Amino acid sequence: VLTTCALVVFLKCSIFISNSNMVPFFEYSLFKWANAIYLFNIGDQVPL
């Protein structure tokens, strides 16, 4: 539940950044988030 909530917040922030900067930031954010999930799942602490 916490992960899903954090994901929603992160994606909303990514969309906001993408809209404000007019750059394709969304795809990079998804990759970064997926990488963070992977690292978190193997036990590393990942600052978001």
N, C-alpha and C positions, 0 to 999 in steps of 0.2 A: 504493500500500500504506500509506504513511504517512498519507494523508488518510483512508483507511478506518478505520485504527486510531484516529486522533484523533476521528473522528466517533463511533465506538463509545464512547470514553471520555467525550466531551462529552454524549452522550445518556444515559449511565449517571448522570453528575453531574446532569443535568437532571431525571431521574426521581427521584433522591435528594432534590433540592431541592423538587421538587413534592410528594413524600410527606411531607417534614418540615414544609413550610410550609402544606400543605393549600390550595394555590392552583393555578389552571390555568396553570402555568408552562411546561408541556411544549410547547404550540403556539407560544408566544412564543420558546422556545429553538430550535425548528426553523426559525422565520422568521429569527432572529438568525444561526443557523448557515448557512442558505442565503445570506443576505446577505453573510456573511463569505467564503464560498466564491466568490461572485460578485466581490467586491472583490479577493480574492486572485488570481483568474484574470485580472483586468485589470491586475494588477501592483502593487496597493497592499499594504502590510503591515498586516495586521489583528490587533491584540492580542485573544486569545481569553479 
